[in-house]
């Protein structure tokens, strides 16, 4: 009789057939390890291509994917236009990107669906069952130009795309107030933790040189803290979000399931993810600066929700925060569109529909319980009103 482990291995093997280019990575000439392409590289003794997942690795193995000795060429930078989207290419195969000329297999674009991240493969190749199983990816930055001086605690997530990995061409919105990089540029990294529903729980990291363009602010990015699990989590039978327990402001990436230097310790069936479950809103993380808050209380279930400073209001009067202010519209049910556009889904879209037959929410339900795929940062008036209600 087959054991469950044997059956799982058998099914996993079948899933790998015709899906040689599994997993996914950020590809750009500015990255460390851009030309590492051998699946049996004798230098490493294991598959260390940029797309290879990382788990149970030593710090040297997982930090910058052990590609620190494979730096980008001088002058190669990934541009981060302040207040605009940075356009990234995420794929299972370098040959499916704009940089196919340096791929050993040459051009492997899917002629039917050229924006698929994994040509010829099903979605399980990039660790998702379907569109609703996506958990998001994040881009992080440190304002150091010497990679040898960078430590894990230096990285701050500045942009999240909650529908990543889904399309090869993926937009990451850059905060408008991003300060300029030093003369030698900044150092960035791509981070992704899949849901774990379509494959083994794993981590992904690709480091690259970056540079902020069009900067108009010189306010530094604050020292990042570890993100806390605080959103509604039906899978864990936690139906209510706990906004006071969230980490606000600058947050570190997740370093998870490695042999060394982890900063989160969730079990392998509860992966830390880049979405509202950990208070990472979709898009630019605009509250990451030193002047974003007057004060940040320690996270706790009964802690007050911090308030963005009034000084950070945009010319149109909107608070420069990580999300929207709760209104009566928050009680409407919403769900992701099932069919993304053919030219590539950049960020998750929602459709409001009063006739979905889903649980109708009160204002409190919309503001607290139903906080999925959006931020929990409130403007001062709404925060005070919400706090008084308790």
C-alpha positions as CSV (number, residue, x, y, z in Angstrom):
1,X,0.0,0.0,0.0
2,X,1.2,3.5,-0.8
3,X,1.9,5.8,2.1
4,X,0.8,9.4,1.9
5,X,4.4,10.5,1.5
6,X,4.9,8.1,-1.4
7,X,1.7,9.3,-3.1
8,X,2.7,13.0,-2.6
9,X,6.1,12.3,-4.1
10,X,4.5,10.5,-7.1
11,X,2.0,13.3,-7.7
12,X,4.8,15.9,-7.4
13,X,6.8,14.0,-10.0
14,X,3.9,13.9,-12.4
15,X,3.4,17.7,-11.9
16,X,7.0,18.2,-12.9
17,X,6.5,16.5,-16.3
18,X,6.6,19.1,-19.1
19,X,7.2,21.7,-16.4
20,X,11.0,21.8,-16.3
21,X,11.0,25.5,-15.9
22,X,9.3,25.6,-12.5
23,X,9.5,28.2,-9.8
24,X,10.1,31.9,-10.6
25,X,12.6,34.7,-10.3
26,X,13.1,38.4,-10.9
27,X,15.2,38.8,-14.0
28,X,17.2,42.0,-14.9
29,X,20.9,42.6,-15.8
30,X,21.2,44.5,-12.5
31,X,20.8,41.4,-10.5
32,X,23.4,39.2,-8.8
33,X,23.6,35.8,-10.5
34,X,22.0,37.1,-13.7
35,X,24.0,34.5,-15.8
36,X,23.8,31.5,-13.4
37,X,22.0,29.0,-15.5
38,X,23.4,25.5,-14.9
39,X,21.0,23.2,-13.0
40,X,24.0,21.0,-11.9
41,X,26.5,23.7,-11.3
42,X,29.7,22.1,-9.9
43,X,30.6,25.4,-8.2
44,X,27.6,25.1,-5.8
45,X,26.9,21.4,-5.8
46,X,23.2,22.0,-6.2
47,X,20.8,23.9,-8.4
48,X,21.4,27.5,-7.6
49,X,19.8,29.3,-10.6
50,X,17.9,32.5,-9.7
51,X,14.6,30.5,-10.0
52,X,15.6,27.8,-7.6
53,X,13.7,27.9,-4.3
54,X,15.5,28.2,-0.9
55,X,14.8,26.2,2.2
56,X,16.8,24.9,5.1
57,X,19.8,26.8,3.8
58,X,22.7,28.3,5.7
59,X,22.9,32.1,5.7
60,X,25.6,32.1,3.0
61,X,23.4,29.9,0.8
62,X,20.2,31.9,1.0
63,X,21.5,35.4,1.4
64,X,21.4,37.0,-2.1
65,X,20.9,33.4,-3.3
66,X,24.6,32.8,-2.8
67,X,25.3,34.9,-5.8
68,X,27.4,37.6,-4.2
69,X,30.4,36.6,-6.2
70,X,28.3,37.0,-9.4
71,X,27.7,40.8,-9.3
72,X,26.0,42.8,-12.1
73,X,28.1,44.7,-14.6
74,X,29.0,48.3,-13.5
75,X,26.3,50.7,-14.6
76,X,23.5,48.2,-14.6
77,X,20.7,49.5,-12.4
78,X,17.0,48.7,-12.1
79,X,15.2,52.1,-12.1
80,X,12.7,53.0,-9.5
81,X,10.7,56.1,-10.7
82,X,9.3,57.9,-7.6
83,X,5.5,57.9,-7.7
84,X,5.3,55.6,-10.7
85,X,5.4,51.9,-11.4
86,X,8.7,50.0,-11.7
87,X,8.1,47.4,-14.4
88,X,9.6,44.0,-13.5
89,X,9.9,40.7,-15.4
90,X,9.2,37.6,-13.3
91,X,9.5,34.3,-14.9
92,X,10.3,30.6,-14.5
93,X,12.7,30.9,-17.5
94,X,15.1,33.7,-18.4
95,X,14.4,32.7,-22.0
96,X,10.8,34.0,-21.7
97,X,12.0,37.5,-20.7
98,X,13.4,40.4,-22.6
99,X,16.8,39.0,-21.8
100,X,16.5,35.7,-23.6
101,X,19.6,36.4,-25.7
102,X,21.8,35.4,-22.7
103,X,19.7,32.4,-21.9
104,X,21.2,29.0,-22.8
105,X,17.9,27.9,-24.4
106,X,17.4,31.1,-26.3
107,X,13.9,32.5,-26.8
108,X,11.3,30.5,-25.1
109,X,8.4,33.0,-25.1
110,X,4.9,31.5,-25.3
111,X,3.5,32.5,-28.7
112,X,-0.1,32.1,-27.5
113,X,0.3,33.8,-24.2
114,X,3.5,35.9,-24.3
115,X,2.9,37.3,-20.8
116,X,2.7,34.0,-19.0
117,X,5.5,33.6,-16.4
118,X,6.1,30.0,-17.2
119,X,5.7,29.0,-20.9
120,X,4.1,25.7,-21.5
121,X,3.4,25.1,-17.8
122,X,0.3,25.1,-15.6
123,X,0.0,27.5,-12.7
124,X,1.4,24.9,-10.2
125,X,4.8,25.6,-11.9
126,X,4.8,29.0,-10.1
127,X,3.2,27.7,-6.9
128,X,-0.4,28.7,-7.2
129,X,-3.6,26.8,-7.7
130,X,-5.4,29.7,-9.3
131,X,-5.7,33.5,-9.2
132,X,-7.3,33.4,-5.7
133,X,-4.4,31.5,-4.3
134,X,-1.9,34.3,-5.0
135,X,0.0,35.7,-1.9
136,X,2.0,38.6,-3.3
137,X,5.6,39.6,-3.8
138,X,7.6,42.4,-2.4
139,X,10.5,44.6,-3.5
140,X,12.8,45.8,-0.7
141,X,15.5,48.5,-0.6
142,X,18.5,49.5,1.5
143,X,20.2,52.9,1.1
144,X,23.7,51.3,1.2
145,X,25.8,51.0,-2.0
146,X,28.2,48.4,-0.7
147,X,26.6,45.0,-0.8
148,X,29.1,43.6,1.6
149,X,27.8,46.0,4.3
150,X,24.2,45.0,3.9
151,X,22.5,42.9,6.5
152,X,19.0,41.3,6.4
153,X,17.7,43.9,8.9
154,X,18.7,46.7,6.5
155,X,16.0,45.9,3.9
156,X,12.7,47.7,3.9
157,X,9.7,46.5,1.7
158,X,8.7,49.6,-0.3
159,X,6.3,48.0,-2.8
160,X,4.0,45.0,-2.9
161,X,2.1,43.4,-5.8
162,X,-0.5,41.2,-4.2
163,X,-1.2,39.4,-7.5
164,X,2.3,38.2,-8.0
165,X,3.3,35.7,-9.4
166,X,0.6,35.7,-12.1
167,X,1.9,37.6,-15.1
168,X,5.5,37.9,-16.3
169,X,5.3,41.7,-16.6
170,X,4.6,42.8,-13.1
171,X,4.3,46.4,-11.9
172,X,5.6,47.5,-8.5
173,X,4.4,51.0,-7.5
174,X,7.1,53.1,-6.1
175,X,6.3,55.5,-3.2
176,X,6.2,59.2,-4.4
177,X,8.4,60.2,-1.4
178,X,11.2,57.8,-2.0
179,X,14.5,59.7,-1.3
180,X,17.4,59.6,-3.8
181,X,20.0,56.9,-3.5
182,X,23.7,57.5,-2.7
183,X,26.1,58.1,-5.5
184,X,26.7,54.4,-6.0
185,X,23.0,53.6,-6.1
186,X,20.9,51.5,-3.7
187,X,20.7,47.8,-3.3
188,X,17.3,46.1,-3.7
189,X,15.9,42.6,-3.6
190,X,12.8,40.7,-4.8
191,X,11.1,38.5,-2.2
192,X,8.3,35.9,-2.6
193,X,6.7,33.3,-0.4
194,X,4.0,31.3,-2.1
195,X,0.9,30.1,-0.4
196,X,2.2,26.5,0.0
197,X,-1.1,25.1,-1.5
198,X,0.6,24.2,-4.8
199,X,4.0,22.8,-3.8
200,X,6.4,22.7,-0.9
201,X,6.7,25.8,1.3
202,X,9.7,27.8,0.0
203,X,11.4,31.1,-0.1
204,X,12.6,33.2,-3.0
205,X,15.1,36.1,-3.0
206,X,17.0,37.8,-5.8
207,X,19.2,40.8,-5.1
208,X,19.8,43.6,-7.6
209,X,21.3,47.1,-7.9
210,X,18.6,49.9,-8.1
211,X,18.4,53.6,-8.3
212,X,15.5,56.0,-7.4
213,X,14.8,58.4,-10.2
214,X,12.7,61.6,-10.0
215,X,13.1,61.9,-6.3
216,X,11.6,65.0,-4.7
217,X,11.9,64.2,-1.0
218,X,14.9,63.7,1.2
219,X,13.1,62.2,4.2
220,X,14.9,58.9,5.0
221,X,13.3,55.5,5.1
222,X,12.7,54.5,8.8
223,X,14.4,51.6,10.4
224,X,12.2,48.6,9.5
225,X,10.6,46.2,11.9
226,X,9.4,42.6,11.5
227,X,5.8,42.4,10.2
228,X,3.2,40.7,12.4
229,X,0.4,38.4,11.4
230,X,-2.7,40.5,12.1
231,X,-5.3,40.2,9.3
232,X,-8.3,38.0,9.1
233,X,-7.2,34.4,8.6
234,X,-10.2,32.1,7.8
235,X,-7.8,29.2,7.2
236,X,-6.7,29.4,10.8
237,X,-10.3,30.1,11.9
238,X,-9.5,33.7,12.8
239,X,-12.4,35.6,11.1
240,X,-11.5,39.0,12.6
241,X,-8.6,41.2,11.7
242,X,-6.8,42.7,14.7
243,X,-5.5,46.1,13.5
244,X,-3.8,47.0,16.7
245,X,-1.6,43.9,16.4
246,X,-0.2,44.9,13.0
247,X,3.3,46.3,12.4
248,X,2.9,49.8,10.9
249,X,5.5,51.8,9.1
250,X,8.7,50.3,7.6
251,X,8.8,46.5,7.6
252,X,11.5,44.0,6.9
253,X,11.1,41.2,4.3
254,X,10.4,37.7,5.5
255,X,13.4,35.4,6.2
256,X,11.7,32.1,6.9
257,X,12.3,28.3,6.9
258,X,16.1,28.6,6.7
259,X,18.7,27.0,8.9
260,X,20.0,30.4,10.0
261,X,19.0,34.1,10.4
262,X,15.2,33.7,10.3
263,X,13.1,36.7,11.4
264,X,9.7,34.9,11.4
265,X,9.0,31.5,12.8
266,X,5.6,30.5,11.5
267,X,5.1,26.8,10.8
268,X,5.5,25.6,7.2
269,X,1.8,25.4,6.7
270,X,1.3,29.1,7.8
271,X,3.6,30.9,5.4
272,X,4.3,34.6,6.0
273,X,3.0,36.4,2.9
274,X,3.1,39.9,1.3
275,X,-0.6,40.9,1.6
276,X,-3.0,42.2,4.2
277,X,-2.5,39.2,6.5
278,X,0.7,41.0,7.5
279,X,-0.4,44.6,6.8
280,X,1.3,44.8,3.5
281,X,-1.1,46.8,1.3
282,X,-1.2,46.4,-2.5
283,X,1.1,48.9,-4.1
284,X,3.5,51.5,-2.8
285,X,4.2,51.3,1.0
286,X,3.8,55.0,1.6
287,X,4.2,55.0,5.4
288,X,7.8,53.8,5.5
289,X,9.4,57.1,6.2
290,X,10.9,58.6,9.4
291,X,8.2,61.3,9.5
292,X,5.2,59.1,8.6
293,X,4.0,58.9,12.2
294,X,4.4,61.0,15.3
295,X,4.6,57.8,17.3
296,X,4.1,54.1,16.9
297,X,2.6,52.2,19.8
298,X,3.9,48.7,20.4
299,X,1.6,46.2,18.5
300,X,-0.9,44.4,20.7
301,X,-4.5,43.1,20.3
302,X,-5.9,46.1,22.2
303,X,-3.3,48.7,21.0
304,X,-4.7,51.8,19.2
305,X,-4.2,52.1,15.4
306,X,-1.5,54.6,14.8
307,X,-2.3,57.7,12.8
308,X,-0.4,59.1,9.8
309,X,0.9,62.6,10.3
310,X,-1.3,65.4,8.9
311,X,1.8,66.9,7.3
312,X,1.9,64.1,4.9
313,X,-1.2,65.0,3.0
314,X,-1.0,65.3,-0.7
315,X,-2.1,68.4,-2.7
316,X,-5.5,66.9,-3.3
317,X,-6.0,66.6,0.5
318,X,-5.7,62.8,0.7
319,X,-3.7,61.4,3.6
320,X,-0.4,59.9,2.3
321,X,-1.0,56.6,3.9
322,X,-1.0,52.9,3.0
323,X,-4.7,52.6,2.3
324,X,-8.1,54.0,2.2
325,X,-10.3,55.5,4.9
326,X,-13.2,53.3,5.9
327,X,-16.6,54.5,4.7
328,X,-20.0,53.1,4.3
329,X,-18.8,51.5,1.1
330,X,-16.6,49.2,3.1
331,X,-19.7,47.1,3.9
332,X,-20.0,46.0,0.3
333,X,-18.8,42.6,-0.6
334,X,-15.9,42.4,-3.1
335,X,-14.0,39.8,-4.8
336,X,-11.1,39.5,-7.3
337,X,-12.0,39.4,-10.9
338,X,-11.7,35.9,-12.2
339,X,-10.4,36.8,-15.6
340,X,-7.4,39.1,-15.7
341,X,-6.8,41.2,-18.8
342,X,-4.8,39.6,-21.5
343,X,-2.1,42.4,-21.5
344,X,-1.0,41.4,-18.1
345,X,-2.4,41.9,-14.6
346,X,-0.3,44.5,-12.8
347,X,-2.2,44.8,-9.6
348,X,-5.2,43.1,-8.1
349,X,-8.5,44.5,-9.2
350,X,-11.8,44.3,-7.4
351,X,-15.4,44.5,-8.4
352,X,-18.0,45.8,-6.0
353,X,-21.2,43.8,-6.2
354,X,-24.2,44.0,-3.8
355,X,-25.7,40.8,-5.2
356,X,-22.9,38.3,-4.7
357,X,-24.8,36.4,-2.0
358,X,-21.8,36.8,0.3
359,X,-22.1,37.7,4.0
360,X,-23.2,41.3,4.3
361,X,-21.0,43.3,6.6
362,X,-21.8,46.2,8.9
363,X,-19.5,49.2,9.0
364,X,-17.5,47.6,11.7
365,X,-17.4,44.4,9.7
366,X,-16.1,46.2,6.7
367,X,-13.6,48.3,8.7
368,X,-12.2,45.5,10.9
369,X,-13.4,42.1,10.0
370,X,-13.4,42.3,6.3
371,X,-9.9,43.9,5.9
372,X,-8.6,41.8,3.1
373,X,-6.4,43.2,0.3
374,X,-6.3,46.7,1.7
375,X,-4.6,48.7,4.4
376,X,-5.5,49.3,8.0
377,X,-4.0,52.8,8.3
378,X,-6.7,55.3,9.1
379,X,-6.8,59.1,8.9
380,X,-7.0,60.9,12.3
381,X,-10.8,61.5,12.4
382,X,-11.7,57.9,11.5
383,X,-9.1,56.5,13.8
384,X,-10.4,58.5,16.7
385,X,-14.0,57.6,15.9
386,X,-13.2,53.9,15.6
387,X,-11.2,53.9,18.9
388,X,-14.1,55.7,20.8
389,X,-16.5,53.1,19.6
390,X,-14.6,50.4,21.5
